[in-house]
């Protein structure tokens, strides 16, 4: 199963994008060859994360906490402009009455109304907002600003959730997404990691910790 899933999706999604430069990273963030990369990815406890920008795919090996689970995570990276950053901070203040310092982290969990699908299951917004350890983590750190935001036409009744009344949040951060749940993590240097679709919420905290420890420099250079 490991080989089937990986070697079907990995070549189609990444190596087929020949117009972009590809850089492969080992577990310790050192650059490695394709030969070494594929040799290591065959191990049952190793997978990869793809960080895609406009010009390059940075593909990093990661250790799986649960080797039996297949994990192939695709992120988008870039840098928000000074103008968009200022607009975003002002709009968050307008919607949530939360003042953000330019040196703070901004985390937005964004949701569209998936109830239109008539699925007999828990909504994604219900799932993510019910993880109390998630927003309690942010409440303990003054430099972390996390928000649950819904699309302009999606009114969700919760004191934890704010509506993108003017559509500004979506236009700046999630304009082209086709998914019902996304998040963006904007770092103090205005670089960001964007995840489209369902996600492991613990990765947000990991990215923040890695940034503070200087482990994300390979993504920003």
trRosetta pair geometry for C-beta under 8 A, 3 or more apart (Angstrom, degrees):
i j d omega theta_ij theta_ji phi_ij phi_ji
1 4 5.6 -58 -144 36 32 113
1 5 6.2 22 166 -12 69 108
1 70 7.0 -114 140 -57 103 127
2 5 6.7 -67 -152 38 20 99
2 6 6.2 2 164 -4 60 119
2 42 7.6 100 127 -157 128 48
2 44 6.1 -104 -80 -112 156 69
2 70 6.9 -177 -113 -98 56 101
3 6 6.2 -67 -140 46 25 103
3 7 5.5 -1 177 2 67 121
3 42 7.4 16 -87 -130 93 81
4 7 6.9 -67 -132 45 13 92
4 8 6.2 10 166 -17 56 116
5 8 6.3 -69 -151 35 22 107
5 9 6.3 -10 170 7 62 115
5 70 4.9 3 94 -155 162 156
5 72 7.3 -160 143 -18 106 132
6 9 6.7 -77 -145 48 22 90
6 10 5.3 12 175 -16 67 124
6 41 6.6 169 179 154 152 117
6 47 7.4 -146 -99 -131 119 84
6 70 7.4 -144 -54 -151 82 112
6 72 6.8 165 -110 -75 70 129
7 10 6.2 -41 -107 39 28 109
7 11 6.5 22 -170 -8 57 110
8 11 7.6 -91 -177 37 13 94
8 12 6.7 -7 157 -5 55 122
9 12 5.9 -71 -147 44 31 108
9 13 5.7 11 169 -9 73 118
9 72 6.0 118 99 108 138 168
10 13 6.4 -68 -139 42 21 98
10 14 5.8 -29 -176 26 62 116
10 15 7.1 42 139 -1 76 104
10 48 7.5 71 -116 50 122 131
10 72 6.9 -126 -73 -138 84 138
11 14 7.0 -78 -124 56 17 79
11 15 4.8 -43 -140 48 61 117
11 16 6.3 83 153 -37 64 90
12 16 5.5 2 -156 -11 32 138
13 16 7.1 101 31 31 7 107
13 17 7.6 -15 151 -19 40 112
13 50 7.3 -156 122 2 121 171
13 74 6.9 -97 166 -90 144 140
14 17 6.2 -69 -166 24 30 107
14 22 7.0 91 168 -116 103 129
14 50 6.0 -141 -88 -114 122 143
14 57 5.7 155 -147 165 95 161
14 59 6.4 55 -150 -82 153 137
15 18 7.7 30 168 -73 52 71
15 22 7.2 1 -102 -70 65 163
17 20 5.0 1 134 25 109 112
17 57 6.6 108 79 -35 132 139
20 52 7.7 2 178 -145 167 91
20 55 6.4 156 -136 170 87 31
20 56 5.9 159 180 -112 98 25
20 57 5.3 87 121 -15 131 94
21 55 6.5 14 24 148 104 78
21 56 4.5 -30 71 -111 97 88
21 57 7.3 -172 91 27 48 67
22 56 7.2 165 -85 -164 26 74
22 57 4.9 -14 -110 66 75 102
22 59 6.5 2 -167 0 96 117
23 31 6.2 -63 -171 -124 96 108
23 56 6.3 16 1 178 105 122
23 57 7.4 176 28 89 64 54
23 58 5.1 -14 66 -113 103 70
23 59 7.1 168 83 25 49 72
24 31 6.7 97 75 -159 60 65
24 32 5.3 -75 110 68 105 77
24 33 7.1 16 64 140 134 7
24 34 6.4 149 -15 -83 157 53
24 36 7.9 152 117 74 135 93
24 37 4.5 -65 -177 -75 147 142
24 59 5.2 -25 -109 72 65 101
24 60 7.9 157 -164 -86 47 36
25 29 5.5 -17 -172 -142 124 39
25 30 6.8 140 -154 69 72 29
25 31 6.1 -49 -98 -97 63 47
25 32 6.8 109 -143 13 15 90
25 58 6.7 24 -13 180 120 89
25 59 6.8 174 21 87 78 47
25 60 4.2 -17 67 -109 116 78
25 61 6.6 -140 98 13 66 76
25 218 6.2 79 -100 161 152 158
26 29 7.0 -49 67 23 71 14
26 30 4.8 -4 35 59 117 83
26 31 7.6 -82 -3 -16 87 1
26 32 4.8 92 -52 -30 95 128
26 36 7.5 -38 -83 131 105 124
26 37 8.0 -128 -82 -94 65 71
26 40 7.3 84 -129 19 82 173
26 61 5.7 -17 -154 32 34 127
27 46 7.8 -88 -68 -126 115 112
27 61 5.0 -65 -61 95 67 111
27 62 7.2 127 -115 -106 80 26
27 63 6.5 47 -127 -38 127 94
29 60 7.3 -10 -104 -133 60 119
29 215 7.0 -154 -55 -162 144 75
29 218 5.2 -163 -160 -31 109 145
32 36 4.3 -104 174 85 117 130
32 37 5.5 147 101 -58 114 81
32 40 7.8 20 124 8 165 137
33 36 4.8 95 56 11 80 99
33 37 6.7 -137 98 -8 42 90
34 37 5.3 -55 -144 37 33 117
34 38 6.2 25 162 -14 69 106
35 38 6.4 -59 -148 38 24 101
35 39 6.4 26 153 -21 60 111
36 39 5.6 -57 -148 35 31 115
36 40 6.3 21 159 -13 67 109
37 40 6.3 -68 -154 40 25 102
37 41 6.2 22 156 -22 66 113
37 59 7.4 53 -152 106 144 119
37 61 7.0 -158 -140 -57 77 111
38 41 5.6 -52 -136 35 34 113
38 42 6.9 48 160 -34 60 97
39 42 6.3 -53 -169 14 28 114
40 43 6.1 -34 -175 4 51 113
40 46 5.7 -86 152 135 82 165
40 61 5.9 -17 115 -116 131 151
41 46 5.8 -130 -122 113 37 110
41 47 7.1 60 -146 -129 86 30
41 48 6.3 -27 -112 -33 117 113
41 61 6.8 -132 -79 -112 79 102
42 46 7.9 21 53 64 30 116
43 46 4.3 57 71 16 103 114
44 64 7.9 -86 140 46 57 134
44 67 4.7 55 136 -178 94 122
45 63 6.0 1 148 -155 95 79
45 64 5.2 -143 -164 47 53 93
45 67 4.3 -55 -92 -97 69 114
46 61 5.8 -12 -169 -167 111 106
46 62 7.2 149 -155 77 62 39
46 63 6.3 -41 -100 -105 65 50
46 64 6.7 -136 -71 -4 14 93
47 61 7.6 152 87 -153 28 59
47 62 5.8 -26 72 65 75 90
47 64 5.5 71 -1 -59 106 107
47 70 7.1 130 -100 -164 139 52
47 71 4.7 153 67 73 166 83
47 72 6.1 -122 180 -78 122 59
48 59 5.6 15 175 179 134 90
48 60 6.2 154 -156 80 80 39
48 61 5.5 -49 -97 -100 82 42
48 62 6.2 138 -118 13 25 86
48 72 6.8 19 64 -129 75 72
49 59 7.5 175 86 -152 41 51
49 60 5.3 -15 59 62 87 94
49 62 5.4 52 -13 -22 100 134
49 73 4.6 -17 -120 71 87 100
49 74 7.7 -175 -164 -77 62 26
49 75 6.5 19 173 3 105 110
50 57 6.0 -23 -163 -167 102 102
50 58 7.5 142 -161 77 50 48
50 59 5.2 -14 -106 -105 74 79
50 60 7.9 176 -84 21 29 69
50 72 7.8 21 -4 176 105 79
50 73 7.1 -172 27 97 69 51
50 74 4.8 -9 63 -117 110 68
50 75 6.8 174 89 30 56 65
51 57 7.4 143 74 -163 49 51
51 58 4.4 -21 65 66 103 100
51 59 7.6 -164 25 -74 69 34
51 60 7.0 27 -3 -2 108 109
51 75 5.0 -15 -108 75 66 104
51 76 7.6 134 -162 -118 55 11
51 77 4.8 25 178 -16 101 128
51 193 7.4 -62 -130 -123 106 97
51 219 5.4 -77 157 -125 164 104
52 56 7.9 -167 -146 98 47 44
52 57 5.2 -13 -105 -109 77 77
52 58 7.7 -163 -73 27 32 67
52 74 6.8 7 -5 -172 119 89
52 75 7.0 169 20 89 74 49
52 76 5.3 -39 71 -108 88 62
52 77 6.9 153 68 19 33 79
53 56 5.4 16 51 51 106 73
53 57 7.8 -162 27 -77 66 35
53 58 7.5 40 -3 -4 101 101
53 76 7.3 120 -90 -167 40 64
53 77 5.1 -50 -73 76 90 86
53 78 5.7 138 -133 -79 89 73
54 78 6.9 64 -19 -102 95 113
58 77 7.5 -15 33 27 120 144
58 218 6.7 157 -169 139 143 98
58 219 6.3 -171 77 -110 158 63
60 218 7.6 115 -85 100 127 140
62 71 7.5 -71 85 101 124 125
64 67 5.1 123 89 -93 124 47
64 69 6.4 -176 -169 66 127 86
64 71 5.9 158 -109 23 105 123
66 69 4.5 52 94 6 107 113
73 195 7.7 -29 -175 -127 105 114
73 199 7.9 75 -139 -132 116 82
73 200 7.7 -70 -95 16 139 110
73 203 7.5 176 -159 -107 165 165
74 196 7.9 -35 96 46 98 92
75 193 5.3 -17 -179 -166 133 96
75 194 6.6 140 -171 68 75 48
75 195 5.5 -43 -113 -85 82 76
76 193 7.5 137 73 -162 48 47
76 194 4.2 -27 67 65 100 105
76 195 7.7 180 22 -75 78 30
76 196 7.1 42 -2 -16 118 104
77 191 6.9 5 -173 -180 95 100
77 192 6.8 174 -146 86 53 55
77 193 5.7 -19 -97 -102 81 62
77 194 7.3 -172 -75 18 31 80
77 219 5.4 -133 -138 -179 161 106
77 220 7.9 -123 172 -81 130 54
78 191 7.2 -176 103 -150 28 66
78 192 6.0 -12 64 53 70 93
78 194 7.5 -1 22 -3 99 117
79 189 7.9 -61 -127 126 107 84
79 190 5.4 60 -165 116 85 92
79 191 4.9 -43 -96 -97 80 60
79 192 7.0 150 -106 8 28 80
79 220 7.8 83 -72 -141 108 88
80 84 5.1 -118 -177 89 95 117
80 85 4.9 119 118 -65 117 90
80 88 7.2 -25 177 0 150 147
80 172 7.6 46 -140 171 117 109
80 186 6.0 -15 3 -128 138 123
80 190 5.1 -119 57 -175 83 91
80 191 7.9 175 8 -105 74 12
80 192 5.7 61 -28 -22 101 127
81 84 4.6 87 55 14 87 101
81 85 6.6 -149 90 -8 42 89
81 190 7.9 106 -72 172 2 136
82 85 5.7 -58 -146 37 28 114
82 86 6.4 28 157 -19 64 106
82 190 7.5 -42 -80 -118 55 162
83 86 6.0 -57 -152 34 28 109
83 87 6.5 25 153 -15 64 107
84 87 5.6 -53 -145 39 35 112
84 88 6.0 38 155 -23 67 107
84 172 5.2 150 -163 -145 109 117
85 88 5.7 -53 -145 35 28 113
85 89 6.4 27 157 -17 64 106
85 102 7.7 70 146 -135 126 85
85 186 7.5 162 -119 -178 97 147
85 190 5.6 -59 -78 -124 146 113
86 89 5.9 -54 -146 36 29 109
86 90 6.3 26 156 -15 64 110
87 90 5.9 -61 -149 40 28 110
87 91 6.1 25 156 -18 66 110
87 168 6.6 -134 154 -177 107 125
87 172 6.6 177 93 -79 118 145
88 91 5.9 -59 -145 38 28 108
88 92 6.3 30 156 -20 64 105
88 106 7.2 93 134 157 127 168
88 168 7.5 -177 -101 138 53 106
88 169 7.1 89 -134 -111 84 65
88 172 5.6 -145 -78 107 104 164
88 173 7.4 83 -114 -43 129 111
88 186 7.8 106 114 -18 157 169
89 92 5.8 -52 -148 34 29 112
89 93 6.6 33 151 -19 62 105
89 100 4.9 -127 -141 66 99 118
89 102 7.5 -39 -81 -89 163 63
89 106 7.6 -116 -88 -81 78 145
90 93 5.6 -53 -153 35 33 115
90 94 6.4 36 149 -22 64 106
91 94 5.2 -50 -148 35 37 117
91 95 6.2 26 157 -13 69 108
91 166 6.9 -120 -140 55 117 125
91 168 4.5 -139 -118 91 158 142
91 169 6.3 -164 119 -58 137 79
92 95 6.0 -59 -141 43 30 103
92 96 5.7 -24 177 27 68 115
92 98 6.0 -55 145 68 99 100
92 100 6.2 29 85 -11 137 131
92 106 7.4 -128 -55 -141 165 124
92 145 7.5 75 160 149 152 134
92 147 6.5 -149 -140 -31 110 161
92 169 7.7 91 -73 -89 76 111
93 96 7.1 -75 -118 57 15 75
93 97 6.8 41 -169 -122 54 20
93 98 6.4 -124 -102 68 52 48
93 99 5.8 43 -109 -93 109 55
93 100 7.1 -125 -59 9 92 87
94 166 8.0 3 109 3 143 131
95 149 7.5 41 133 -118 157 108
95 162 4.9 103 152 164 112 136
95 163 7.3 -150 -152 69 117 49
95 164 7.2 -28 -107 -107 154 41
95 165 6.5 177 -107 9 101 104
95 169 7.7 -22 -14 -39 160 127
96 147 6.1 -104 -63 -118 158 128
96 162 5.2 -76 -79 -70 92 161
98 145 6.4 146 147 -151 134 117
98 147 7.4 -160 38 -77 152 118
100 104 5.2 -124 -168 57 85 140
100 106 6.4 31 -154 -86 153 105
100 145 5.1 -51 -109 -30 109 172
101 104 4.6 109 61 -24 81 105
101 143 7.6 -62 56 -126 120 71
102 188 7.6 83 135 -153 58 78
103 143 7.1 -56 116 -141 84 109
103 188 4.8 21 -164 -144 54 120
104 143 5.0 -162 -125 -164 73 62
104 144 7.1 -173 -172 -75 94 16
104 145 5.4 53 146 -8 133 113
104 188 6.6 140 50 -93 9 89
105 143 6.0 72 8 137 89 82
105 144 4.9 -12 63 -114 117 62
105 145 6.4 175 87 26 61 71
105 185 7.0 -15 -173 -169 106 84
105 186 6.8 155 -162 82 55 60
105 187 6.2 -21 -113 -122 84 42
105 188 6.5 -58 -67 -45 61 76
105 208 6.2 22 -125 -121 168 110
106 145 5.3 -21 -109 74 59 107
106 147 7.9 -16 -169 11 81 106
106 184 7.7 1 109 107 93 94
106 185 7.6 160 85 -156 54 38
106 186 4.2 0 57 54 100 112
107 138 7.2 -123 45 -102 133 139
107 144 6.9 4 2 -172 118 89
107 145 6.8 168 25 88 72 51
107 146 4.2 -15 71 -108 112 78
107 147 7.1 160 89 22 62 62
107 183 6.7 2 -173 -177 84 113
107 184 7.4 -178 -145 89 44 51
107 185 5.2 -2 -106 -108 83 73
107 186 7.6 -158 -70 25 41 69
107 204 6.1 77 -139 -170 138 131
108 146 7.8 180 -76 -154 31 51
108 147 5.3 -14 -113 66 70 96
108 149 5.5 -14 -164 13 103 125
108 169 6.5 -165 -163 -167 155 121
108 173 6.3 59 69 120 143 172
108 183 6.4 172 88 -151 52 65
108 184 5.2 6 52 50 97 90
109 128 5.9 -166 177 146 150 147
109 146 7.3 28 -8 -176 100 94
109 147 7.1 -163 30 95 72 47
109 148 5.0 -25 71 -108 107 64
109 149 7.0 152 76 24 51 70
109 181 7.2 -8 -177 -165 87 94
109 182 7.9 171 -155 89 46 41
109 183 4.8 -23 -103 -99 61 103
110 149 5.2 -22 -106 75 71 96
110 150 7.5 142 -160 -103 58 23
110 151 7.4 78 177 -59 94 71
110 164 7.7 24 -136 -40 102 136
110 169 6.9 -177 -106 136 122 118
110 170 6.9 139 -162 -93 140 76
110 173 6.9 168 -40 101 151 122
110 174 5.1 -133 102 -45 164 159
110 177 7.8 121 96 46 129 161
110 181 7.1 155 84 -152 55 46
110 182 5.0 -14 61 64 104 86
110 183 6.6 166 13 -93 77 43
110 184 7.4 28 -10 1 118 92
111 114 7.8 -79 -174 -12 94 99
111 124 6.5 -177 -125 90 112 106
111 125 4.4 52 -137 -79 166 112
111 128 7.9 -167 -69 44 124 135
111 148 7.2 7 -2 -174 117 87
111 149 7.3 167 22 89 74 47
111 150 5.0 -36 71 -108 93 72
111 151 6.9 -110 98 -11 49 83
111 154 6.8 -127 109 114 85 152
111 156 7.2 15 89 -22 135 153
111 161 7.9 -42 37 -140 131 126
111 180 6.5 17 -156 161 68 71
111 181 5.4 -5 -104 -101 76 76
112 150 7.5 130 -94 -161 26 73
112 151 4.6 35 -107 -16 70 138
112 154 6.0 179 -153 -41 41 153
112 179 7.6 155 23 114 120 44
112 180 4.7 -111 59 -135 93 61
112 181 7.6 -130 24 -56 73 45
113 116 5.8 78 117 -17 97 100
113 150 7.6 57 -58 -168 76 114
113 151 6.8 -100 -14 49 80 119
113 153 7.2 -78 -5 102 129 84
113 154 4.1 -169 -47 -113 98 112
113 156 8.0 -174 -95 -62 84 98
113 180 7.7 -99 70 -142 16 105
114 117 5.4 -24 178 12 74 117
114 119 7.0 -23 146 22 104 122
114 123 5.9 155 63 -140 111 91
114 124 6.2 75 11 12 149 104
114 125 7.9 171 21 -5 108 97
114 180 4.1 36 -68 -147 113 155
114 181 8.0 -36 -35 -33 132 89
115 118 7.3 52 172 -71 54 41
115 123 6.6 -30 -65 -94 83 126
122 126 5.0 -121 -178 84 92 127
122 127 5.5 106 126 -59 121 93
123 126 4.4 96 62 2 85 105
123 127 7.0 -150 96 -7 46 84
124 127 5.5 -53 -150 34 36 114
124 128 6.2 22 160 -11 71 107
124 180 5.8 136 24 110 142 111
124 181 4.3 -118 138 -41 148 140
124 198 6.7 -130 -123 -99 128 90
125 128 6.2 -55 -138 42 30 102
125 129 5.9 18 166 -8 65 115
125 148 7.2 108 -151 -172 94 123
125 150 7.2 17 -112 -90 149 104
125 156 5.9 -78 138 -136 157 162
125 161 7.1 38 -175 -99 123 144
125 181 7.1 -172 -62 -93 66 113
126 129 6.5 -63 -137 45 21 100
126 130 6.1 23 161 -26 60 117
127 130 6.1 -72 -155 31 22 111
127 131 7.5 25 153 -30 60 99
128 131 6.2 -46 -161 12 38 111
128 134 7.3 -58 -176 60 70 170
128 148 7.3 157 109 -113 113 118
128 181 6.9 155 -22 -151 144 142
128 201 6.3 154 -133 -81 90 135
129 135 7.9 17 -145 -25 58 133
129 148 5.7 32 -90 -102 105 164
129 158 6.2 22 169 162 161 165
129 160 5.2 143 -153 91 116 143
129 161 6.6 -46 -97 -57 147 105
131 134 4.1 57 107 -8 108 119
131 135 7.6 125 91 -4 73 79
131 201 6.0 133 69 80 168 164
132 135 6.8 -67 -154 45 39 88
132 136 5.7 37 155 -20 73 118
133 136 5.6 -60 -137 44 29 114
133 137 6.3 45 158 -35 63 101
134 137 6.0 -55 -164 19 24 113
134 138 7.5 10 148 -8 58 102
134 146 7.9 -150 148 154 88 162
134 201 5.5 -40 -105 154 133 136
134 204 8.0 56 -150 59 103 131
134 205 8.0 -133 -132 -43 68 117
135 138 5.6 -49 -154 36 47 110
135 139 6.4 53 148 -26 69 102
135 146 6.2 -152 -121 93 75 134
135 160 6.9 -100 -68 -145 171 124
136 139 5.5 -52 -148 32 37 116
136 140 6.9 39 153 -24 64 103
137 140 6.2 -62 -164 27 30 111
137 141 7.3 -2 153 3 63 111
137 144 7.8 -44 124 103 79 160
137 205 6.1 -43 154 -100 160 126
138 141 6.2 -75 -151 46 39 95
138 144 4.6 -127 -141 116 81 120
138 145 7.4 111 -175 -114 122 10
138 146 4.1 -88 -108 9 170 126
141 144 4.2 50 92 12 115 114
143 188 7.7 -25 180 -68 118 121
144 208 6.8 18 -104 -142 122 151
147 162 6.2 -37 -173 31 111 121
148 158 7.6 -25 95 92 142 129
148 160 5.4 41 33 135 136 90
148 161 4.5 -65 107 -105 115 71
148 162 6.9 133 83 19 63 70
149 161 7.4 156 -94 -162 18 72
149 162 5.5 -29 -107 75 69 86
149 163 7.4 117 -161 -127 67 13
149 164 5.3 67 172 -54 111 95
149 169 5.4 -76 157 129 157 166
150 154 4.2 -121 167 94 115 106
150 155 7.1 152 97 -96 148 17
150 156 5.0 153 -60 7 155 113
150 161 5.9 43 -23 173 108 117
150 162 7.4 -171 18 92 78 37
150 163 5.2 -34 64 -111 98 64
150 164 6.5 -144 86 4 44 85
151 154 4.4 68 59 11 86 116
151 164 6.0 -41 -142 42 23 121
151 167 8.0 24 -167 -112 67 75
151 170 6.0 54 -123 -72 76 143
152 163 7.0 86 -131 170 32 94
152 164 5.1 -72 -66 92 63 89
152 165 6.5 83 -131 -153 79 13
152 166 7.3 -115 -109 70 114 10
152 167 4.5 -20 -58 -73 138 84
152 170 6.8 -89 -23 8 94 138
154 163 7.1 -173 80 -127 63 96
155 163 6.0 -15 -106 -89 62 141
156 161 4.9 -34 87 112 112 158
156 163 7.5 161 28 -78 74 91
157 161 8.0 73 95 56 8 123
158 161 4.2 66 69 12 105 108
164 167 5.8 82 137 -94 107 28
164 168 6.8 -153 -169 44 97 59
164 169 4.3 -113 -120 39 120 115
164 170 5.5 105 141 -19 164 97
167 170 5.4 -56 -163 46 65 112
167 171 5.6 69 141 -30 85 107
168 171 5.6 -58 -144 37 30 113
168 172 6.3 19 163 -11 66 110
169 172 6.4 -67 -151 41 24 101
169 173 6.0 -29 173 27 64 116
169 174 7.2 16 133 19 76 107
170 173 6.8 -82 -127 57 20 78
170 174 4.8 -64 -141 66 62 99
170 175 6.2 113 149 -83 71 52
171 175 5.4 46 -144 -86 35 106
172 175 7.4 135 22 -40 10 104
173 182 8.0 171 135 111 100 127
173 184 4.7 -108 -164 -10 124 157
173 194 7.2 -179 -173 -113 83 119
174 177 4.6 -38 -173 5 85 129
174 182 5.3 152 -120 68 120 145
174 184 7.3 -132 -59 -30 89 119
177 182 5.1 -78 -131 -44 161 149
177 196 5.2 -166 -127 -131 103 110
178 196 7.8 51 41 178 65 128
179 182 5.7 118 76 -56 117 93
179 196 5.1 145 11 174 137 82
179 197 4.2 -136 -115 -81 155 59
179 198 7.6 -141 -170 -22 133 55
181 197 6.9 47 71 -172 75 21
181 198 6.0 57 68 -87 120 52
181 199 7.4 -134 119 10 108 92
182 194 7.0 4 176 -176 114 86
182 195 6.3 175 -158 92 67 59
182 196 5.0 -17 -112 -116 110 52
182 197 6.9 33 -88 -6 73 29
183 194 7.5 -175 94 -148 47 50
183 195 5.3 9 53 53 83 100
183 199 6.3 -94 18 39 115 156
183 204 6.6 -53 127 -86 154 126
184 192 5.6 -2 -174 -176 99 128
184 193 7.3 165 -154 84 53 47
184 194 4.8 -12 -106 -105 85 79
184 195 7.8 -172 -79 23 41 64
185 192 6.2 157 81 -156 50 72
185 193 4.8 -1 55 55 104 93
185 194 7.9 -161 25 -73 64 39
185 204 5.9 173 -75 -141 132 87
185 207 5.7 100 101 98 166 143
185 208 7.2 -123 -163 -63 135 84
186 190 6.6 -10 -173 -139 100 40
186 191 7.6 163 -152 86 57 33
186 192 4.6 -28 -99 -97 66 102
187 190 7.0 -66 74 7 70 13
187 191 5.1 -5 43 64 117 81
187 192 6.8 -167 6 -85 77 44
187 211 5.5 -157 -123 -146 128 153
187 216 7.7 -169 -78 92 158 150
189 220 6.9 34 97 -143 143 152
191 219 7.2 130 161 114 142 102
191 220 4.8 -71 -85 -109 166 108
193 207 5.8 -106 33 -154 155 157
193 219 7.5 -12 -79 168 103 155
195 199 4.7 67 136 -91 144 142
195 203 7.7 98 -61 90 157 134
199 203 6.6 -99 170 42 104 126
199 204 8.0 78 131 -42 132 96
200 203 4.8 87 86 -16 95 107
201 204 6.0 -33 -174 11 54 113
201 205 8.0 46 140 -6 67 97
202 205 5.8 -51 -163 37 52 110
202 206 6.3 54 141 -22 73 106
203 206 5.2 -54 -146 38 40 117
203 207 6.2 45 155 -24 71 100
204 207 5.9 -51 -151 32 29 109
204 208 6.7 29 151 -17 61 105
205 208 5.6 -54 -151 35 35 113
205 209 6.3 32 153 -16 67 106
206 209 5.7 -56 -147 39 32 109
206 210 6.1 32 155 -20 67 108
207 210 5.6 -54 -142 38 30 112
207 211 6.3 36 155 -25 64 104
207 216 6.9 60 -161 -81 75 140
208 211 5.8 -52 -151 31 29 113
208 212 6.6 24 154 -15 62 106
209 212 5.9 -58 -151 38 32 109
209 213 6.3 17 155 -7 66 112
210 213 5.8 -67 -146 47 31 104
210 215 3.9 -85 -167 69 87 117
210 216 5.2 99 123 -44 105 97
211 214 7.7 44 180 -68 29 22
211 215 7.3 -84 -62 50 23 74
211 216 4.9 -21 -92 17 66 135
214 217 6.1 5 -178 -31 72 113
216 219 5.0 -36 -180 27 83 118
216 220 6.5 67 130 -14 87 105
217 220 5.9 -71 -150 43 40 102
217 221 6.0 32 161 -24 77 113
218 221 6.4 -55 -134 31 28 107
